[in-house]
């Protein structure tokens, strides 16, 4: 699964630590999700979506969506 | 000392270098060191044949209580972590547990084969080895998965 976290975070001018604080996880977790080493749980994905004010599918892209 | 050995020592030092945001904090490592010292202090007299039975039982009890305290401390820490860190922590604990069981079985078998029939020391060395492995694995996994720069 791919995601647009880095791009969206950069647009807001936030560091990984800033985003981690807003979402309520560690910076390492944000790093692992951003780099695709860890797929977040649904509650965490919703938390990212709520933080950016976007629907989940605009942040997290399935492999098929990403290749389209 | 060769450069490979120097690199290994540097890698180990990096592994133990703590930051406040690390899963295995400096405080947690200190607890592990204290546990290792308590275990060593208990294991040596337990292994000595000259020690009285009551002293052995007392030291074994100290070892057990310390182990349970360590377990309680770790469970409380892991529960406070977020989902990704918990995944790393539980995987590390499971791997360390697997290795510790094999360590006890293998070392116990070797000791029996060479005629050293006091298995107390093997049993006493297993738990500290478990915690040390768990801490190393957590640090290693954290470095491998999540230690990118904050860009």
Backbone of each chain as ProteinMPNN parsed JSONL, in Angstrom:
{"seq_chain_A": "XXXXXXXXXXXXXXXXXXXXXXXXXXXXXXXXXXXXXXXXXXXXXXXXXXXXXXXXXXXXXXXXXXXX", "coords_chain_A": {"N_chain_A": [[0.841, -1.203, 0.0], [0.517, 2.2, -0.858], [1.162, 5.624, 0.144], [0.306, 9.125, 0.68], [1.424, 10.59, 2.643], [3.888, 11.942, 3.191], [3.968, 13.914, 1.243], [1.619, 15.366, 1.819], [2.162, 16.185, 4.407], [4.383, 17.776, 3.997], [3.204, 19.802, 2.559], [1.754, 21.03, 4.531], [3.766, 21.967, 6.02], [4.795, 20.581, 8.144], [6.899, 18.728, 10.402], [7.971, 15.27, 10.792], [7.79, 14.743, 13.478], [5.977, 16.709, 14.301], [3.621, 15.884, 12.997], [3.354, 13.375, 14.155], [2.807, 14.061, 16.801], [0.338, 15.308, 16.508], [-1.234, 13.198, 15.64], [-0.905, 11.374, 17.603], [1.006, 9.353, 17.913], [4.321, 7.807, 17.873], [7.301, 9.414, 16.505], [8.811, 7.606, 15.103], [6.907, 5.793, 14.257], [5.392, 7.278, 12.423], [7.379, 7.692, 10.546], [7.83, 5.021, 9.733], [5.368, 4.391, 8.561], [5.214, 6.296, 6.528], [7.374, 5.563, 4.875], [6.477, 3.205, 3.932], [7.021, 0.894, 5.304], [5.42, -0.052, 7.189], [2.017, -0.814, 7.465], [-0.642, 1.12, 8.55], [-3.12, 0.58, 11.186], [-6.734, 0.505, 10.823], [-8.01, 2.391, 12.654], [-5.816, 4.135, 13.086], [-5.295, 5.0, 10.501], [-7.654, 6.402, 10.005], [-7.259, 8.414, 11.835], [-5.093, 9.789, 10.721], [-6.402, 10.674, 8.432], [-8.364, 12.344, 9.547], [-6.709, 14.277, 10.678], [-5.567, 15.512, 8.432], [-7.84, 16.324, 7.201], [-8.991, 14.962, 5.102], [-10.494, 12.372, 2.998], [-9.865, 8.877, 3.705], [-9.112, 7.376, 1.42], [-7.858, 9.214, -0.157], [-5.456, 9.55, 0.941], [-4.241, 7.087, 1.538], [-3.289, 4.691, -0.757], [-4.298, 1.872, -2.547], [-2.51, -0.886, -4.108], [-3.505, -1.274, -6.7], [-4.873, 1.107, -7.178], [-2.712, 2.893, -7.059], [-1.249, 2.164, -9.311], [-2.916, 2.924, -11.361]], "CA_chain_A": [[0.0, 0.0, 0.0], [1.261, 3.461, -0.885], [0.448, 6.722, 0.804], [0.746, 10.484, 0.324], [1.662, 11.281, 3.909], [5.035, 12.851, 3.128], [3.563, 15.045, 0.396], [0.621, 16.167, 2.546], [2.847, 16.757, 5.562], [5.239, 18.86, 3.486], [2.315, 20.909, 2.173], [1.36, 21.721, 5.766], [4.993, 22.472, 6.655], [5.01, 19.87, 9.406], [7.925, 17.684, 10.459], [7.386, 13.978, 11.217], [7.48, 14.86, 14.912], [4.735, 17.496, 14.412], [2.497, 15.029, 12.6], [3.232, 12.318, 15.174], [2.156, 14.639, 17.98], [-1.071, 15.548, 16.17], [-1.941, 11.919, 15.486], [-0.802, 10.66, 18.88], [1.921, 8.203, 17.859], [5.721, 8.219, 17.921], [7.843, 9.835, 15.213], [9.247, 6.393, 14.391], [5.737, 5.175, 13.612], [5.087, 8.098, 11.241], [8.446, 7.379, 9.59], [7.62, 3.671, 9.194], [4.191, 4.43, 7.681], [5.579, 7.098, 5.341], [8.288, 4.839, 3.992], [5.818, 1.984, 3.477], [7.509, -0.291, 6.02], [4.351, -0.502, 8.093], [0.672, -0.363, 7.108], [-1.321, 1.436, 9.809], [-4.435, -0.015, 11.437], [-7.823, 1.391, 10.382], [-8.149, 3.568, 13.52], [-4.713, 5.078, 12.86], [-5.509, 5.589, 9.173], [-8.709, 7.413, 10.193], [-6.664, 9.536, 12.579], [-4.344, 10.556, 9.714], [-7.392, 11.327, 7.568], [-8.972, 13.434, 10.326], [-5.699, 15.323, 10.859], [-5.396, 16.251, 7.18], [-9.147, 16.741, 6.709], [-9.213, 14.305, 3.803], [-10.928, 10.972, 3.125], [-8.746, 7.913, 3.776], [-8.648, 6.93, 0.093], [-6.999, 10.237, -0.783], [-4.151, 9.498, 1.612], [-3.699, 5.739, 1.355], [-3.66, 4.156, -2.068], [-4.029, 0.448, -2.759], [-1.568, -1.09, -5.216], [-4.207, -1.102, -7.973], [-5.112, 2.55, -7.315], [-1.434, 3.569, -7.298], [-0.77, 1.894, -10.673], [-3.828, 3.557, -12.339]], "C_chain_A": [[0.877, 1.254, 0.0], [0.471, 4.541, -0.157], [1.063, 8.07, 0.422], [1.093, 11.291, 1.579], [2.777, 12.32, 3.815], [4.67, 14.133, 2.371], [2.589, 15.968, 1.154], [1.258, 16.879, 3.754], [3.7, 17.95, 5.132], [4.39, 20.082, 3.125], [1.877, 21.723, 3.392], [2.565, 22.341, 6.474], [5.276, 21.819, 7.996], [6.2, 18.925, 9.282], [7.227, 16.379, 10.849], [6.968, 14.055, 12.688], [6.182, 15.647, 15.119], [3.513, 16.627, 14.104], [2.247, 13.948, 13.648], [2.491, 12.841, 16.399], [0.653, 14.842, 17.717], [-1.878, 14.244, 16.129], [-1.906, 11.095, 16.783], [-0.005, 9.375, 18.806], [3.357, 8.723, 17.921], [6.191, 8.658, 16.535], [8.286, 8.631, 14.392], [8.09, 5.745, 13.642], [5.364, 5.944, 12.346], [6.111, 7.789, 10.146], [8.189, 6.028, 8.919], [6.427, 3.638, 8.238], [4.545, 5.158, 6.383], [6.425, 6.317, 4.343], [7.721, 3.499, 3.533], [6.299, 0.728, 4.184], [6.44, -0.839, 6.947], [3.021, 0.064, 7.604], [-0.106, -0.098, 8.39], [-2.645, 0.686, 9.946], [-5.494, 0.964, 10.935], [-7.997, 2.603, 11.312], [-7.047, 4.604, 13.292], [-4.855, 5.764, 11.497], [-6.591, 6.678, 9.248], [-8.166, 8.654, 10.898], [-5.838, 10.423, 11.639], [-5.317, 11.355, 8.85], [-8.012, 12.531, 8.276], [-7.977, 14.603, 10.454], [-5.534, 16.171, 9.592], [-6.73, 16.75, 6.61], [-9.462, 16.177, 5.337], [-9.799, 12.914, 4.018], [-9.715, 10.025, 3.079], [-8.19, 7.575, 2.394], [-7.836, 7.988, -0.651], [-5.613, 10.274, -0.148], [-3.473, 8.153, 1.366], [-4.22, 5.146, 0.06], [-3.324, 2.676, -2.138], [-3.114, 0.292, -3.965], [-2.226, -0.848, -6.571], [-4.459, 0.388, -8.246], [-3.829, 3.279, -7.715], [-0.948, 3.371, -8.715], [-1.659, 2.543, -11.733], [-3.371, 4.977, -12.705]], "O_chain_A": [[1.845, 1.355, 0.754], [-0.72, 4.391, 0.119], [2.182, 8.142, -0.086], [1.056, 12.521, 1.568], [2.63, 13.442, 4.299], [5.0, 15.248, 2.778], [2.727, 17.191, 1.125], [0.925, 18.022, 4.066], [3.738, 18.983, 5.8], [4.787, 21.226, 3.346], [1.659, 22.931, 3.306], [2.413, 23.134, 7.403], [5.907, 22.411, 8.872], [6.477, 18.39, 8.209], [6.045, 16.377, 11.193], [5.94, 13.509, 13.088], [5.381, 15.312, 15.992], [2.522, 16.63, 14.833], [1.105, 13.639, 13.987], [1.649, 12.145, 16.967], [-0.184, 14.582, 18.581], [-3.041, 14.2, 16.529], [-2.76, 10.241, 17.019], [-0.283, 8.418, 19.529], [3.584, 9.929, 18.011], [5.574, 8.326, 15.523], [8.163, 8.615, 13.168], [8.261, 5.217, 12.543], [5.057, 5.341, 11.318], [5.76, 7.645, 8.975], [8.31, 5.897, 7.701], [6.463, 2.942, 7.223], [4.22, 4.699, 5.288], [6.22, 6.399, 3.132], [8.393, 2.743, 2.831], [6.025, -0.383, 3.729], [6.548, -1.965, 7.433], [2.902, 1.264, 7.358], [-0.225, -0.987, 9.233], [-3.216, 0.22, 8.96], [-5.187, 2.123, 10.654], [-8.12, 3.728, 10.827], [-7.309, 5.806, 13.304], [-4.571, 6.954, 11.357], [-6.461, 7.738, 8.636], [-8.556, 9.783, 10.599], [-5.873, 11.649, 11.742], [-5.103, 12.534, 8.57], [-8.167, 13.599, 7.685], [-8.361, 15.768, 10.351], [-5.38, 17.39, 9.667], [-6.745, 17.514, 5.645], [-10.111, 16.824, 4.515], [-9.63, 12.33, 5.089], [-8.683, 10.344, 2.489], [-6.977, 7.494, 2.202], [-7.199, 7.687, -1.661], [-4.711, 10.949, -0.644], [-2.291, 8.089, 1.03], [-5.425, 5.104, -0.187], [-2.204, 2.27, -1.828], [-2.958, 1.223, -4.755], [-1.608, -0.295, -7.48], [-4.288, 0.87, -9.366], [-3.838, 4.155, -8.58], [-0.318, 4.259, -9.288], [-1.233, 2.707, -12.877], [-4.02, 5.647, -13.509]]}, "seq_chain_B": "XXXXXXXXXXXXXXXXXXXXXXXXXXXXXXXXXXXXXXXXXXXXXXXXXXXXXXXXXXXXXXXXXXXXXXXXXXXXXXXXXXXXXXXXXXXXXXXXXXXXXXXXXXXXXXXXXXXXXXXXXXXXXXXXXXXXXXXXXXXXXXXXXXXXXXX", "coords_chain_B": {"N_chain_B": [[43.336, -3.526, 16.238], [40.987, -4.58, 13.88], [39.253, -2.949, 11.104], [36.696, -3.968, 10.758], [36.017, -4.998, 13.254], [36.083, -2.631, 14.688], [33.989, -1.286, 13.46], [31.898, -2.986, 14.213], [31.863, -2.592, 16.967], [31.236, 0.089, 17.014], [28.718, -0.008, 15.834], [27.353, -1.418, 17.797], [27.539, 0.383, 19.889], [26.055, 2.459, 18.805], [23.635, 1.212, 18.742], [22.976, 1.061, 21.403], [22.939, 3.659, 22.096], [20.945, 6.036, 23.45], [17.832, 7.729, 22.945], [15.277, 9.97, 24.059], [12.963, 9.305, 22.735], [13.153, 6.69, 22.051], [12.267, 3.169, 21.822], [13.415, 1.298, 23.603], [14.416, 2.699, 26.276], [16.994, 4.708, 27.941], [16.594, 4.379, 30.635], [15.237, 1.968, 30.755], [17.226, 0.268, 29.816], [19.012, 0.491, 31.938], [17.546, -0.761, 33.941], [17.621, -3.355, 32.946], [20.367, -3.883, 33.124], [20.72, -3.789, 35.916], [19.116, -5.964, 36.566], [20.596, -8.017, 35.332], [22.879, -7.947, 36.946], [21.826, -8.633, 39.46], [20.936, -11.194, 38.852], [23.347, -12.487, 38.205], [24.593, -12.295, 40.678], [22.968, -13.949, 42.164], [23.007, -16.355, 40.746], [25.628, -17.407, 40.834], [26.229, -18.245, 43.631], [24.131, -20.083, 43.839], [24.887, -22.062, 42.11], [27.055, -23.158, 43.364], [28.1, -26.005, 45.051], [28.575, -26.024, 47.73], [26.875, -24.301, 48.952], [24.183, -23.809, 51.215], [21.001, -25.507, 51.313], [18.822, -23.858, 52.017], [19.805, -21.312, 51.525], [20.134, -21.426, 48.791], [17.467, -21.715, 48.01], [16.492, -19.256, 48.875], [17.967, -17.451, 47.267], [17.11, -18.269, 44.768], [14.472, -17.52, 44.986], [14.746, -14.727, 45.136], [15.721, -14.283, 42.595], [13.52, -15.109, 41.062], [11.549, -13.274, 41.889], [12.728, -10.893, 41.007], [12.724, -11.384, 38.284], [9.963, -11.467, 37.763], [9.278, -8.85, 38.444], [10.665, -7.503, 36.508], [9.322, -8.413, 34.26], [6.801, -7.28, 34.717], [7.426, -4.577, 34.602], [8.228, -4.401, 31.92], [5.891, -5.176, 30.523], [4.175, -3.092, 31.26], [5.475, -0.972, 30.054], [5.39, -1.699, 27.326], [2.644, -1.7, 26.85], [2.146, 0.984, 26.899], [3.084, 1.876, 24.54], [2.745, 2.883, 21.04], [0.846, 1.43, 18.238], [2.629, 0.491, 16.196], [5.116, 0.436, 17.467], [4.506, -1.387, 19.442], [4.213, -3.677, 17.938], [6.86, -4.126, 17.081], [8.018, -4.491, 19.608], [6.681, -6.782, 20.675], [7.354, -8.711, 18.766], [10.121, -8.755, 19.128], [10.312, -9.617, 21.799], [9.179, -12.147, 21.542], [11.008, -13.413, 19.809], [13.323, -13.266, 21.357], [12.51, -14.826, 23.52], [12.253, -17.317, 22.302], [14.936, -17.795, 21.573], [16.081, -17.799, 24.122], [14.925, -20.061, 25.302], [16.046, -22.063, 23.708], [18.7, -21.589, 24.333], [18.793, -22.359, 27.04], [18.087, -25.077, 26.802], [20.095, -26.054, 25.045], [22.538, -25.315, 26.325], [22.142, -26.585, 28.75], [22.107, -29.276, 27.937], [24.731, -29.546, 26.931], [26.189, -29.041, 29.278], [25.378, -31.239, 30.815], [26.433, -33.298, 29.273], [29.175, -32.87, 29.537], [29.488, -33.474, 32.093], [28.878, -31.652, 34.087], [26.625, -31.299, 36.374], [24.981, -29.429, 37.537], [22.178, -27.82, 37.108], [21.052, -25.5, 37.902], [22.458, -23.141, 37.444], [22.278, -22.856, 34.698], [19.544, -22.516, 34.364], [19.327, -20.141, 35.735], [20.745, -18.396, 34.171], [19.315, -18.195, 31.835], [16.897, -16.416, 31.885], [18.084, -13.689, 32.22], [19.516, -13.602, 29.86], [17.472, -13.67, 28.06], [16.207, -11.126, 28.459], [18.254, -9.396, 27.721], [18.663, -10.072, 25.019], [16.107, -9.394, 24.085], [16.073, -6.597, 24.444], [18.167, -5.863, 22.746], [17.159, -6.764, 20.276], [14.904, -5.139, 20.033], [16.042, -2.607, 19.819], [17.502, -3.054, 17.486], [15.477, -3.654, 15.595], [14.065, -1.29, 15.658], [15.963, 0.469, 14.651], [16.192, -0.602, 12.1], [13.641, -0.324, 10.957], [12.511, 2.19, 11.542], [14.18, 4.362, 11.959], [14.599, 6.62, 10.315], [15.553, 9.86, 8.989], [14.103, 12.907, 10.233], [12.506, 14.391, 7.979]], "CA_chain_B": [[41.949, -3.937, 16.005], [40.606, -4.374, 12.489], [38.162, -1.984, 10.9], [35.419, -4.648, 10.932], [35.74, -5.038, 14.697], [35.766, -1.254, 15.112], [32.629, -1.002, 12.975], [30.959, -3.751, 15.036], [31.764, -1.919, 18.27], [30.52, 1.354, 16.77], [27.308, -0.352, 15.601], [26.782, -1.783, 19.1], [27.406, 1.629, 20.653], [24.907, 3.179, 18.216], [22.434, 0.475, 19.109], [22.651, 1.352, 22.792], [22.818, 5.1, 22.321], [19.506, 6.209, 23.666], [17.178, 9.031, 22.912], [14.052, 9.896, 24.848], [11.855, 8.755, 21.949], [13.443, 5.317, 21.694], [11.439, 2.159, 22.494], [14.19, 0.844, 24.765], [15.028, 3.941, 26.775], [18.175, 4.578, 28.796], [16.12, 3.887, 31.928], [14.925, 0.551, 30.576], [18.509, -0.44, 29.739], [19.558, 0.456, 33.294], [16.807, -1.806, 34.659], [18.145, -4.636, 32.461], [21.717, -4.047, 33.696], [20.529, -4.131, 37.337], [18.605, -7.325, 36.58], [21.713, -8.918, 35.021], [23.752, -7.992, 38.118], [21.126, -9.411, 40.501], [20.932, -12.592, 38.401], [24.702, -13.02, 38.353], [24.863, -12.412, 42.115], [22.207, -15.095, 42.671], [23.329, -17.594, 40.032], [26.918, -17.964, 41.24], [26.118, -19.063, 44.849], [23.203, -21.205, 43.619], [25.609, -23.112, 41.393], [28.083, -23.758, 44.219], [27.584, -27.145, 45.81], [28.773, -25.802, 49.168], [25.804, -23.446, 49.472], [23.133, -24.587, 51.893], [19.75, -25.599, 50.557], [17.977, -22.704, 52.294], [20.368, -20.143, 50.822], [19.795, -21.614, 47.373], [16.037, -21.417, 47.844], [16.342, -17.804, 49.049], [18.496, -16.782, 46.065], [16.203, -18.591, 43.654], [13.277, -16.688, 45.185], [15.127, -13.358, 44.741], [15.815, -14.316, 41.132], [12.155, -15.201, 40.535], [10.87, -11.994, 42.147], [13.317, -9.899, 40.102], [12.242, -11.699, 36.936], [8.56, -11.051, 37.667], [9.271, -7.378, 38.464], [11.144, -7.112, 35.18], [8.226, -8.709, 33.335], [5.756, -6.284, 34.979], [7.962, -3.314, 34.085], [8.224, -4.448, 30.456], [4.504, -5.188, 30.045], [3.648, -1.732, 31.427], [6.113, -0.136, 29.027], [4.904, -2.079, 25.986], [1.244, -1.265, 26.743], [2.102, 2.438, 26.706], [3.596, 2.198, 23.204], [1.723, 2.894, 19.99], [0.667, 0.116, 17.603], [3.817, 0.062, 15.456], [6.158, 0.104, 18.446], [4.097, -2.625, 20.106], [4.515, -4.776, 17.011], [8.305, -4.356, 17.198], [8.328, -4.99, 20.955], [6.208, -8.161, 20.845], [8.183, -9.581, 17.917], [11.439, -8.872, 19.766], [10.167, -10.452, 22.993], [8.935, -13.525, 21.103], [12.268, -13.956, 19.285], [14.238, -13.43, 22.491], [12.026, -15.965, 24.285], [12.604, -18.51, 21.531], [16.388, -17.991, 21.705], [16.394, -18.118, 25.522], [14.557, -21.462, 25.538], [17.074, -22.887, 23.072], [19.931, -21.399, 25.104], [18.704, -23.198, 28.241], [18.112, -26.487, 26.385], [21.396, -26.393, 24.462], [23.584, -25.219, 27.346], [21.871, -27.647, 29.723], [22.543, -30.544, 27.347], [26.202, -29.547, 26.886], [26.662, -29.171, 30.666], [25.159, -32.624, 31.233], [27.366, -34.153, 28.524], [30.549, -32.749, 30.051], [29.499, -33.939, 33.476], [28.525, -30.587, 35.041], [25.212, -31.646, 36.505], [24.203, -28.423, 38.258], [21.401, -27.098, 36.098], [20.572, -24.239, 38.461], [23.135, -22.002, 36.817], [21.73, -22.703, 33.343], [18.217, -21.937, 34.526], [19.479, -18.766, 36.215], [21.302, -17.552, 33.099], [18.331, -18.069, 30.748], [16.1, -15.176, 31.908], [18.813, -12.46, 31.868], [19.87, -13.66, 28.444], [16.227, -13.327, 27.372], [15.982, -9.673, 28.491], [19.305, -8.722, 26.947], [18.318, -10.299, 23.61], [14.897, -8.629, 23.763], [16.458, -5.18, 24.327], [18.974, -5.713, 21.521], [16.287, -6.92, 19.108], [14.043, -3.953, 19.912], [16.877, -1.538, 19.271], [17.843, -3.405, 16.104], [14.275, -3.516, 14.767], [13.756, 0.138, 15.587], [16.928, 1.054, 13.707], [15.942, -1.103, 10.75], [12.34, 0.062, 10.408], [11.923, 3.495, 11.835], [15.131, 5.391, 12.35], [14.925, 7.556, 9.248], [15.644, 11.25, 9.43], [12.847, 13.658, 10.264], [12.64, 15.361, 6.877]], "C_chain_B": [[41.552, -3.62, 14.564], [39.428, -3.428, 12.349], [36.794, -2.635, 11.081], [35.031, -4.675, 12.407], [35.358, -3.654, 15.203], [34.336, -0.894, 14.696], [31.577, -1.72, 13.812], [30.746, -3.054, 16.375], [30.973, -0.621, 18.117], [29.014, 1.074, 16.586], [26.616, -0.691, 16.922], [26.56, -0.535, 19.95], [26.217, 2.437, 20.148], [23.592, 2.555, 18.66], [21.988, 0.851, 20.522], [22.492, 2.844, 23.056], [21.325, 5.451, 22.36], [19.054, 7.628, 23.405], [15.887, 8.879, 23.681], [12.936, 9.197, 24.09], [12.065, 7.29, 21.583], [12.564, 4.326, 22.46], [12.139, 1.656, 23.76], [14.959, 2.054, 25.285], [16.26, 3.639, 27.625], [17.757, 3.964, 30.144], [15.835, 2.378, 31.859], [16.216, -0.267, 30.517], [19.146, -0.554, 31.126], [18.876, -0.627, 34.125], [17.34, -3.185, 34.252], [19.522, -4.913, 33.066], [21.611, -4.459, 35.178], [20.048, -5.575, 37.454], [19.725, -8.342, 36.311], [22.617, -9.077, 36.228], [23.119, -8.829, 39.238], [21.17, -10.9, 40.139], [22.294, -13.235, 38.592], [25.018, -13.253, 39.827], [24.138, -13.616, 42.71], [22.688, -16.402, 42.053], [24.616, -18.242, 40.534], [26.812, -18.792, 42.536], [25.194, -20.264, 44.673], [23.951, -22.389, 43.003], [26.631, -23.819, 42.28], [27.49, -24.856, 45.09], [27.635, -26.893, 47.317], [27.624, -24.988, 49.788], [24.706, -24.3, 50.119], [21.845, -24.539, 51.066], [18.892, -24.356, 50.765], [18.47, -21.457, 51.583], [20.046, -20.227, 49.331], [18.34, -21.252, 47.116], [15.802, -19.912, 47.931], [16.803, -17.06, 47.78], [17.609, -17.041, 44.852], [14.936, -17.738, 43.746], [13.552, -15.243, 44.766], [15.153, -13.253, 43.212], [14.412, -14.299, 40.501], [11.418, -13.864, 40.697], [11.402, -10.911, 41.206], [12.82, -10.108, 38.674], [10.8, -11.213, 36.755], [8.435, -9.521, 37.649], [9.672, -6.831, 37.093], [10.032, -7.293, 34.141], [7.132, -7.637, 33.466], [6.161, -4.934, 34.386], [7.85, -3.282, 32.55], [6.799, -4.409, 29.902], [3.899, -3.783, 30.144], [4.207, -0.803, 30.348], [5.519, -0.416, 27.646], [3.458, -1.601, 25.786], [1.136, 0.232, 26.459], [2.576, 2.846, 25.304], [2.464, 2.28, 22.188], [1.775, 1.577, 19.206], [1.91, -0.401, 16.873], [4.931, -0.366, 16.411], [5.816, -1.181, 19.194], [4.419, -3.84, 19.245], [5.993, -5.156, 17.112], [8.627, -5.015, 18.542], [7.906, -6.452, 21.11], [7.013, -9.136, 19.98], [9.532, -9.834, 18.58], [11.369, -9.792, 20.982], [9.975, -11.92, 22.595], [10.232, -14.162, 20.599], [13.245, -14.225, 20.424], [13.829, -14.632, 23.34], [12.409, -17.276, 23.617], [14.095, -18.84, 21.702], [16.742, -18.415, 23.139], [16.064, -19.584, 25.839], [15.609, -22.384, 24.937], [18.405, -22.793, 23.814], [19.937, -22.335, 26.326], [18.811, -24.679, 27.856], [19.498, -26.906, 25.906], [22.486, -26.401, 25.533], [23.408, -26.311, 28.393], [22.361, -28.99, 29.216], [24.062, -30.647, 27.344], [26.764, -29.756, 28.291], [26.513, -30.617, 31.152], [26.166, -33.563, 30.567], [28.782, -34.076, 29.075], [30.617, -33.066, 31.551], [29.199, -32.881, 34.518], [27.027, -30.678, 35.253], [24.389, -30.613, 37.269], [23.452, -27.539, 37.264], [20.854, -25.766, 36.615], [21.155, -23.053, 37.711], [22.601, -21.752, 35.406], [20.36, -22.036, 33.409], [18.309, -20.465, 34.94], [19.982, -17.842, 35.119], [20.3, -17.31, 31.968], [17.558, -16.758, 30.755], [16.893, -13.901, 31.601], [19.198, -12.42, 30.397], [18.657, -13.259, 27.593], [16.033, -11.803, 27.319], [17.001, -8.928, 27.65], [19.019, -8.851, 25.448], [17.127, -9.426, 23.214], [15.252, -7.15, 23.551], [17.249, -4.944, 23.047], [18.106, -5.802, 20.271], [15.401, -5.684, 18.913], [14.824, -2.797, 19.313], [17.179, -1.789, 17.788], [16.662, -3.187, 15.172], [13.927, -2.048, 14.587], [14.683, 0.826, 14.58], [16.601, 0.659, 12.275], [14.677, -0.514, 10.132], [11.994, 1.534, 10.519], [12.912, 4.606, 12.153], [15.547, 6.311, 11.193], [15.002, 8.975, 9.779], [14.282, 11.922, 9.38], [12.914, 14.753, 9.211], [11.259, 15.87, 6.441]], "O_chain_B": [[41.766, -2.503, 14.092], [38.71, -3.139, 13.306], [35.84, -1.979, 11.498], [33.883, -4.414, 12.77], [34.451, -3.5, 16.021], [33.582, -0.288, 15.457], [30.512, -1.172, 14.095], [29.621, -2.935, 16.86], [30.154, -0.272, 18.968], [28.162, 1.8, 17.099], [25.465, -0.318, 17.151], [25.547, -0.402, 20.636], [25.468, 3.022, 20.93], [22.598, 3.234, 18.915], [20.794, 0.948, 20.807], [21.979, 3.25, 24.099], [20.573, 5.189, 21.422], [19.791, 8.592, 23.616], [15.446, 7.757, 23.93], [12.064, 8.571, 24.694], [11.241, 6.707, 20.877], [12.162, 4.589, 23.594], [11.545, 1.596, 24.837], [16.032, 2.381, 24.778], [16.533, 2.492, 27.979], [18.474, 3.141, 30.713], [16.15, 1.626, 32.781], [16.298, -1.354, 31.09], [19.748, -1.577, 31.451], [19.522, -1.323, 34.908], [17.495, -4.072, 35.092], [19.812, -6.039, 33.47], [22.319, -5.358, 35.633], [20.504, -6.322, 38.32], [19.802, -9.383, 36.963], [23.078, -10.18, 36.524], [23.796, -9.632, 39.88], [21.409, -11.753, 40.994], [22.404, -14.364, 39.069], [25.624, -14.26, 40.192], [24.631, -14.235, 43.653], [22.772, -17.427, 42.73], [24.699, -19.464, 40.649], [27.261, -19.938, 42.551], [25.416, -21.323, 45.261], [23.689, -23.548, 43.324], [27.031, -24.946, 41.99], [26.493, -24.646, 45.78], [26.856, -27.462, 48.082], [27.434, -24.996, 51.004], [24.358, -25.371, 49.623], [21.643, -23.65, 50.239], [18.298, -23.847, 49.815], [17.679, -20.647, 51.101], [19.727, -19.222, 48.696], [18.016, -20.575, 46.141], [15.017, -19.353, 47.165], [16.118, -16.162, 47.29], [17.386, -16.158, 44.024], [14.397, -17.291, 42.734], [12.716, -14.604, 44.128], [14.677, -12.281, 42.625], [14.158, -13.573, 39.54], [10.756, -13.387, 39.775], [10.633, -10.11, 40.673], [12.534, -9.153, 37.952], [10.458, -10.624, 35.729], [7.599, -8.966, 36.936], [9.112, -5.855, 36.594], [9.83, -6.449, 33.268], [6.606, -7.149, 32.466], [5.357, -4.245, 33.758], [7.437, -2.282, 31.963], [6.524, -3.701, 28.934], [3.2, -3.336, 29.235], [3.494, 0.041, 29.806], [5.189, 0.504, 26.898], [3.09, -1.154, 24.7], [0.166, 0.691, 25.857], [2.482, 4.014, 24.926], [1.357, 1.806, 22.443], [2.621, 0.721, 19.464], [2.209, -1.594, 16.925], [5.597, -1.38, 16.202], [6.699, -1.966, 19.539], [4.836, -4.885, 19.744], [6.342, -6.332, 17.215], [9.403, -5.969, 18.609], [8.675, -7.271, 21.615], [7.316, -10.25, 20.409], [10.029, -10.96, 18.6], [12.24, -10.638, 21.182], [10.531, -12.82, 23.223], [10.525, -15.314, 20.92], [13.907, -15.262, 20.462], [14.684, -15.372, 23.826], [12.835, -18.224, 24.277], [14.471, -19.988, 21.94], [17.594, -19.279, 23.344], [16.811, -20.262, 26.544], [16.019, -23.362, 25.562], [19.143, -23.773, 23.917], [20.93, -23.004, 26.612], [19.532, -25.443, 28.499], [20.016, -27.955, 26.291], [23.256, -27.355, 25.644], [24.383, -26.894, 28.867], [22.961, -29.759, 29.966], [24.625, -31.682, 27.702], [27.692, -30.542, 28.486], [27.402, -31.153, 31.813], [26.683, -34.49, 31.191], [29.508, -35.07, 29.087], [31.666, -32.94, 32.183], [29.253, -33.165, 35.715], [26.244, -30.203, 34.43], [23.236, -30.871, 37.616], [24.025, -26.631, 36.662], [20.264, -24.996, 35.856], [20.455, -22.094, 37.386], [22.484, -20.609, 34.965], [20.049, -21.13, 32.636], [17.477, -19.648, 34.546], [19.687, -16.646, 35.125], [20.421, -16.334, 31.229], [17.55, -16.048, 29.749], [16.433, -13.091, 30.796], [19.209, -11.362, 29.768], [18.791, -12.607, 26.558], [15.731, -11.254, 26.259], [16.675, -7.964, 26.958], [19.117, -7.877, 24.702], [17.128, -8.8, 22.154], [14.789, -6.527, 22.595], [17.034, -3.955, 22.347], [18.278, -5.031, 19.326], [15.175, -5.239, 17.788], [14.343, -2.098, 18.421], [17.123, -0.881, 16.959], [16.81, -2.612, 14.094], [13.542, -1.618, 13.5], [14.25, 1.648, 13.772], [16.713, 1.467, 11.353], [14.637, -0.236, 8.933], [11.266, 2.069, 9.683], [12.507, 5.688, 12.578], [16.703, 6.726, 11.106], [14.562, 9.252, 10.895], [13.419, 11.549, 8.586], [13.316, 15.882, 9.489], [11.163, 16.691, 5.528]]}, "name": "protein", "num_of_chains": 2, "seq": "XXXXXXXXXXXXXXXXXXXXXXXXXXXXXXXXXXXXXXXXXXXXXXXXXXXXXXXXXXXXXXXXXXXXXXXXXXXXXXXXXXXXXXXXXXXXXXXXXXXXXXXXXXXXXXXXXXXXXXXXXXXXXXXXXXXXXXXXXXXXXXXXXXXXXXXXXXXXXXXXXXXXXXXXXXXXXXXXXXXXXXXXXXXXXXXXXXXXXXXXXXXXXXXXXXXXXXXXXXX"}
